[in-house]
Amino acid sequence: HLDDWVAWAYANGIDERVIAFLRFRPELLFDFDPAHNPVAFPSPRSWEFAHRGLQKFGDNPELLLGALQACVGPAAGIELKAFVDNLDNMPDIDAIMRGEDINVPKEIDLQYAVAAALVGRAIRAKGEGNSQEVWGHILDYARSFPQREMGVMLVSDMHRAVGEEMFSVPQFADWAKAIADVMLYNSN
């Protein structure tokens, strides 16, 4: 199940770009066709290998595509590489963390990438003195997605990653009220 893999991925430091890509293309978490007998194919384990490939070859575009294809297969490797290349168009995550009014990108793939990056920032802020402020800015931004389900996914992933401390952030109540018709929640 994708949500289980995503929770595992955040807990194990998997590259947020891989997480975002699989949120965008969930059918590629596992895509094996025994009739074609591929050497490499998308699977939860091979996405971890793709994470390693991004870490090792991310600064070497000539080698990155081949490495990704060797990890997750030719088609998924090409898609992941294109997704990663498009991230140059992503909004300024640091500005979101400062609470600045930053527009949500129109492109769905970039929305997934922003959501994954924000969950990563939430995890890194846990236990630091400013975690409540950081989480508050993320919750404010989650309300700005045109498709509210994207904000729900972001906050759900964040909750799984940082725990119930998130519920004490003042912006959580505002976010929950704004999406009450999309998601059932318990405010206790």
Summary of the structure (lengths in Angstrom):
residues: 188
radius of gyration: 17.1
end to end distance: 27.9
largest distance: 53.9
contacts: 568
relative contact order: 0.11
helix: 68%
strand: 0%
